[in-house]
Amino acid sequence: MHASTIRQFARRLCLASGLALSACFLAGTAGASDDQVKLTAAMVEKFIAARTELTVLATDLTKKYGDRSDTPGDDPVASLPAFQDIADAKTRTDAILSKYDFKDLDALDIVTNSVMLAYQADVPDNNGAADSGQNDPEADKAKARAEIEADQSLTPEKKKEALQQLDEQFASLQALTPLPGNAEVVKPFLDKLKPIAEAN
């Protein structure tokens, strides 16, 4: 799979995958990439504000009760679920979540995932090009499929393998695509979201 279309498709998949993993920092579940909500500017503002306070809280809880993160140096907010068996920690966490209209850490996680997937659609890649979300994944897939099928250097077995890899990449990319309109909502907040996306 050496065609430029396939490389572009894979680049989008890698960028989306990396940011979706950071989007799952609260629940720690890979399946969170399937859960999204339609974002509003107010939701993004509340997410950023809640995230700021939760980072301070997580740092304080770590000092008070020890590091409960899976890996030292991880985003401190990722450790919050591990403190929920401590009454003081749960009360303080719930107070912050309630202040910003989040029912619980799971509800915040869904918004986090939605925001981070939308963020990845707007951030530039290593070449300085932004994935504006205007690309048509179905058209990209069809073009890549046609290039594979037309490649005379591939044996039938290699073509079959390449097409299977393309289908798998496409399925992964579909799961990591933001809901329509979410990238536009997030665009004014890119500078504030950058440190959150880079925290993991």
Salt bridges, closest charged atoms under 4 A:
GLU53 OE2 - LYS99 NZ 2.80
ASP60 OD2 - ARG92 NH2 2.81
ASP75 OD2 - ARG51 NH1 2.82
ASP85 OD1 - ARG68 NH1 3.02
ASP88 OD2 - LYS64 NZ 3.43
ASP88 OD2 - ARG92 NH1 3.75
ASP94 OD2 - LYS90 NZ 3.08
ASP101 OD2 - LYS46 NZ 2.28
ASP122 OD1 - LYS187 NZ 3.60
ASP125 OD2 - ARG11 NE 3.11
ASP131 OD2 - ARG12 NE 3.07
ASP140 OD2 - ARG12 NH1 3.06
GLU149 OE2 - ARG145 NH1 3.99
ASP151 OD2 - HIS2 NE2 3.52
ASP167 OD1 - LYS141 NZ 3.19
ASP167 OD1 - ARG145 NH2 2.69
